[in-house]
């Protein structure tokens, strides 16, 4: 079993190395007027790949996100995960299609296969974009990390946290007043001073990992996805506020599930 785990881990390292050296600019689009989430819209998810040449991957990519984490597809590997976050100056921004928090200082990093991926920003999707065994949750937080190492050219790693309806999320509670003041005010920003990303509840003992893409245009592939297995809670009022703050067409800002296309999904954590 140990030899099989080592072999699978080696395969994943090779895959990550390939994408780290071949991925192109993967910045998310900030101008929300260029796309939307409305069903049957001329700018909706089904036609994102047709709106701009550089967004072609949204329509013809083979490693697109989000996907369903089906247990029958998962391969279990025991491997530690290292996160090193710390408080840094941050700004809460209404981007129209979502609410994001962006760190301007050194907020720490996540380490994947020996490479450091500094944390840049986080944002919320409601309902969740990823599903587990077909179940969609009330909310999903994405923590976006970017590696600028010239030897890797460019790559990003996104950590996802899923939430179901229940007790309020303490981290989001601290931002509620700032978000409330920006309802429907696209491009509005609020300086929230020092924000500690380690307060985001993601100390799950197990997490999924797979290779995918950004879930908004340009849908660039070569993104390392890490999805916490433990589902957290968020209050209905918190979800409602996140939906009210953005534009009407983005109240449900989750991209539809994409094809697996025979991708490997790994479940990391303590040996079973």
RAZI-V244373 format. One record per residue. N is the residue number from 0. RES is the residue in one letter. OMEGA is omega as a letter, one per 30 degrees, with the letter a starting at -180 (none if undefined). Layout:
N;RES;OMEGA, N;RES;OMEGA
This chain:
0;X;l, 1;X;a, 2;X;l, 3;X;l, 4;X;l, 5;X;a, 6;X;l, 7;X;l, 8;X;l, 9;X;l, 10;X;a, 11;X;l, 12;X;l, 13;X;l, 14;X;a, 15;X;l, 16;X;l, 17;X;a, 18;X;a, 19;X;a, 20;X;a, 21;X;a, 22;X;l, 23;X;a, 24;X;a, 25;X;a, 26;X;l, 27;X;l, 28;X;l, 29;X;a, 30;X;a, 31;X;a, 32;X;a, 33;X;l, 34;X;l, 35;X;a, 36;X;a, 37;X;l, 38;X;a, 39;X;l, 40;X;l, 41;X;l, 42;X;a, 43;X;a, 44;X;a, 45;X;a, 46;X;l, 47;X;a, 48;X;a, 49;X;a, 50;X;a, 51;X;l, 52;X;a, 53;X;l, 54;X;a, 55;X;a, 56;X;l, 57;X;a, 58;X;a, 59;X;l, 60;X;a, 61;X;l, 62;X;a, 63;X;l, 64;X;g, 65;X;l, 66;X;l, 67;X;l, 68;X;a, 69;X;a, 70;X;a, 71;X;l, 72;X;a, 73;X;l, 74;X;a, 75;X;l, 76;X;l, 77;X;a, 78;X;a, 79;X;l, 80;X;a, 81;X;l, 82;X;a, 83;X;a, 84;X;l, 85;X;a, 86;X;l, 87;X;l, 88;X;a, 89;X;l, 90;X;l, 91;X;a, 92;X;l, 93;X;a, 94;X;l, 95;X;l, 96;X;l, 97;X;l, 98;X;a, 99;X;l, 100;X;a, 101;X;a, 102;X;l, 103;X;l, 104;X;l, 105;X;a, 106;X;l, 107;X;a, 108;X;l, 109;X;a, 110;X;l, 111;X;a, 112;X;l, 113;X;l, 114;X;a, 115;X;l, 116;X;a, 117;X;l, 118;X;l, 119;X;a, 120;X;l, 121;X;l, 122;X;a, 123;X;l, 124;X;l, 125;X;f, 126;X;a, 127;X;l, 128;X;l, 129;X;l, 130;X;l, 131;X;a, 132;X;l, 133;X;a, 134;X;l, 135;X;a, 136;X;a, 137;X;a, 138;X;l, 139;X;l, 140;X;l, 141;X;l, 142;X;a, 143;X;a, 144;X;a, 145;X;l, 146;X;a, 147;X;l, 148;X;a, 149;X;l, 150;X;l, 151;X;a, 152;X;l, 153;X;l, 154;X;l, 155;X;l, 156;X;a, 157;X;l, 158;X;a, 159;X;l, 160;X;a, 161;X;a, 162;X;l, 163;X;a, 164;X;a, 165;X;l, 166;X;a, 167;X;l, 168;X;a, 169;X;a, 170;X;a, 171;X;l, 172;X;a, 173;X;a, 174;X;a, 175;X;a, 176;X;l, 177;X;l, 178;X;a, 179;X;a, 180;X;a, 181;X;a, 182;X;l, 183;X;l, 184;X;a, 185;X;a, 186;X;l, 187;X;l, 188;X;l, 189;X;l, 190;X;a, 191;X;l, 192;X;a, 193;X;l, 194;X;a, 195;X;a, 196;X;l, 197;X;l, 198;X;l, 199;X;a, 200;X;l, 201;X;l, 202;X;l, 203;X;l, 204;X;l, 205;X;l, 206;X;l, 207;X;l, 208;X;l, 209;X;l, 210;X;a, 211;X;a, 212;X;l, 213;X;l, 214;X;l, 215;X;l, 216;X;g, 217;X;l, 218;X;a, 219;X;l, 220;X;a, 221;X;l, 222;X;l, 223;X;a, 224;X;l, 225;X;a, 226;X;l, 227;X;a, 228;X;a, 229;X;a, 230;X;a, 231;X;l, 232;X;l, 233;X;a, 234;X;l, 235;X;l, 236;X;l, 237;X;l, 238;X;a, 239;X;a, 240;X;l, 241;X;l, 242;X;a, 243;X;a, 244;X;a, 245;X;l, 246;X;a, 247;X;a, 248;X;a, 249;X;l, 250;X;l, 251;X;a, 252;X;l, 253;X;l, 254;X;l, 255;X;l, 256;X;a, 257;X;a, 258;X;l, 259;X;a, 260;X;l, 261;X;l, 262;X;l, 263;X;l, 264;X;a, 265;X;l, 266;X;a, 267;X;l, 268;X;a, 269;X;l, 270;X;a, 271;X;none
